[in-house]
Amino acid sequence: MDDVLRQAPLFNALDDEAAAALRASMTESRLRRGEVLFREGDSGDKAYVVLEGKVKLGRTSADGRENLLAILGPGQMFGELSLFDPGPRSATVTAVTDAAFSSLSHEDLTRWLDGRPAVARGLLTQLAGRLRKANDVVADLVFSDVPGRVAKALIDLAERFGRTADDGTHVHHDLTQEELAQLVGASRETVNKALADFASRGWIRLEPRSVVIMDLERLGRRAR
Ligand code: CMP
């Protein structure tokens, strides 16, 4: 579990002693699948690192539709925006599997960053990476069709959660088809059609909450 924590951007630049000190000021907590950690609009005072499981970061439109900003897994951090840009939580965080977290109060995080530019740089790198990704998502919403976005989402999930086996890359994303559609920003029907098309071409095999990518190259080309 410590190894997972050490992958988090907050810990990247720390030596063992400093990492142990930071860890000592963090608190562990757990959620069952489907439970909400906090909601968009809440006021927040903690940042979190995922230790086990996966969470979805979602937003709801005024008419009740849901969009997913991201799926985060072990070693990934969230909940710091409301500290760096003081304001309410920018997304609702829900466990998509049973999950464990280590959390740090915003107050402790601020104290920790003061005088540790390397740690602050780690967090800036994470924020920059997210902005880059968010720009890609916007461009894809404008320029790419739904199958292209589905292909891209599958590849992104494969990069983070995939395991290579003889018959391809097994991606246990733990998402329902509805959640996959919310992640891609399209209707469930359109996303299902794209998945069925990829399956009929032999690029992927669909399993409940999981997909096996058999032809990463062709899927990758469709994502471009
Ligand atoms: P905060 O606004 O405190 O609570 C929700 C968190 O979701 C936010 O901090 C970020 O850490 C995280 N978050 C928001 N938008 C994105 C995104 N596009 N990609 C990854 N994480 C995000």
Residues whose N, C-alpha, C, O or C-beta is under 5 A from the ligand:
A	BS01	CMP	G44 L57 L69 A70 M77 F78 G79 E80 L81 S82 P88 R89 S90 A91 R130 A134
